Amino acid sequence: MQSNASELPLAGIKVIEFTHMVMGPSAGMILADLGAEVIKIEPPGGDKTRRLQGSGAGYFPMYNRNKRSICLDLKQQRDRELASGLIATADVLIENFRPGAMAALGFGWEAMRERNPRLVYCSLKGFLSGPYENRTALDEVTQMMGGLAHMTGLPGRPMRAGASVIDVTGGMFGVIGILAALERRHRDGRGELVTASLFETTAFLVGQHMAQQAVTGTPPPPMSVRSSAWAVYDIVTCQGEQGEEAVFVAVVSDTQWRRFCAEFELAEFAADASLQRNNDRVRQRDRIMQVVRELFAAMSKAEALRRLDRAGVAFAEVNKPSDLFDDPHLKAGGGLLPVTLRDGANAGEQTALPALPIEWAGQRFGLRSDLPAAGEQGREILAETGLSTLTQEEGVCESQR
């Protein structure tokens, strides 16, 4: 597992992060996992995300590892000076505040470019330039606007995806822009303004369905109904230890169809000339799936999984997120990182959360520093940056005293 900071691809890159919730912190975490020094600027008392409950309770622990924290009150002149001093030494700034908020604090792109011409300034917003650019957006808002909720739900019943997919993917596009700007800076020494957004990210993700309609002339139905591209591409039930259990099965090529029929002894299907091509099988889907469902309903889940694997087709157990804590593949491959919870009722307890889904030279990116307490590294950050002479009591937040 990659953990030696000096050997990581972004070693030597300094990032100042003004973010909260998911989109901004996920971008910062990706850069941090890749080796950048990421300094998270939090308000007095810490990022409010630390204290969210319900579906937001996992935001901070998932997206803030490998960072250092300093608490600054940006409403105070002295703390704004400290923040400005940090930005002057940075390679990258990330922010995901509402439009105009950073400029109102004196930290907008134009002002920061004057202070640090090499700065790559990444704004993560709801919308790119256009009529919507000042509107408030959330992951769920843009899933609805962008058609993703339509494609996820049942007909007439749009449903958001079951994770913050647009926040995280939007953060990833921000990282792509940052890396491109850093590469260009190697050539000309200039920083750049990079903006990524939720709505345009959603539009990009549903672009395949827009193209589908352009090709077929028919609006695509929600993916929850079933895929119309393959005959066997569905959930079946098997006999598990606790009764019926679900398994997803996908046979997506003519070669896979032949292997599937051979493994499960579907001799009649294998010999049927009208089922040899994928599009012909799609037209006879109901006939095929009736037999397939009956086949798996009489089979144990363990046998079904073993034979599907042997056949070389795509398949999956239908898991819950909690099942991943004990997933043997993730545990064996360094796919789960030990993280100590810092806030809430379980503060101090350790859990395991997913690593960056990338291998570098055959290894996963690991944990170099645990989740920071609010303002935990404040004094050392200021001292390292040469700002320690400004740290009078009125200029340092309570968590750094």
Secondary structure as GFF3:
##gff-version 3
##sequence-region A 1 401
A	DSSP	three_ten_helix	5	7	.	.	.	ID=ss1
A	DSSP	beta_strand	14	18	.	.	.	ID=ss2
A	DSSP	alpha_helix	23	33	.	.	.	ID=ss3
A	DSSP	beta_strand	37	42	.	.	.	ID=ss4
A	DSSP	three_ten_helix	48	51	.	.	.	ID=ss5
A	DSSP	three_ten_helix	54	56	.	.	.	ID=ss6
A	DSSP	alpha_helix	59	63	.	.	.	ID=ss7
A	DSSP	beta_strand	67	71	.	.	.	ID=ss8
A	DSSP	alpha_helix	77	88	.	.	.	ID=ss9
A	DSSP	beta_strand	92	95	.	.	.	ID=ss10
A	DSSP	alpha_helix	101	104	.	.	.	ID=ss11
A	DSSP	alpha_helix	109	115	.	.	.	ID=ss12
A	DSSP	beta_strand	120	125	.	.	.	ID=ss13
A	DSSP	alpha_helix	139	145	.	.	.	ID=ss14
A	DSSP	alpha_helix	148	152	.	.	.	ID=ss15
A	DSSP	alpha_helix	165	188	.	.	.	ID=ss16
A	DSSP	beta_strand	192	197	.	.	.	ID=ss17
A	DSSP	alpha_helix	198	205	.	.	.	ID=ss18
A	DSSP	alpha_helix	207	216	.	.	.	ID=ss19
A	DSSP	beta_strand	232	240	.	.	.	ID=ss20
A	DSSP	beta_strand	243	251	.	.	.	ID=ss21
A	DSSP	alpha_helix	254	263	.	.	.	ID=ss22
A	DSSP	alpha_helix	267	271	.	.	.	ID=ss23
A	DSSP	three_ten_helix	273	275	.	.	.	ID=ss24
A	DSSP	alpha_helix	278	283	.	.	.	ID=ss25
A	DSSP	alpha_helix	285	297	.	.	.	ID=ss26
A	DSSP	alpha_helix	301	311	.	.	.	ID=ss27
A	DSSP	beta_strand	314	317	.	.	.	ID=ss28
A	DSSP	three_ten_helix	321	326	.	.	.	ID=ss29
A	DSSP	alpha_helix	328	332	.	.	.	ID=ss30
A	DSSP	beta_strand	336	340	.	.	.	ID=ss31
A	DSSP	beta_strand	350	354	.	.	.	ID=ss32
A	DSSP	beta_strand	359	360	.	.	.	ID=ss33
A	DSSP	beta_strand	363	364	.	.	.	ID=ss34
A	DSSP	alpha_helix	378	384	.	.	.	ID=ss35
A	DSSP	three_ten_helix	388	390	.	.	.	ID=ss36
A	DSSP	three_ten_helix	393	395	.	.	.	ID=ss37
A	DSSP	three_ten_helix	398	400	.	.	.	ID=ss38
###
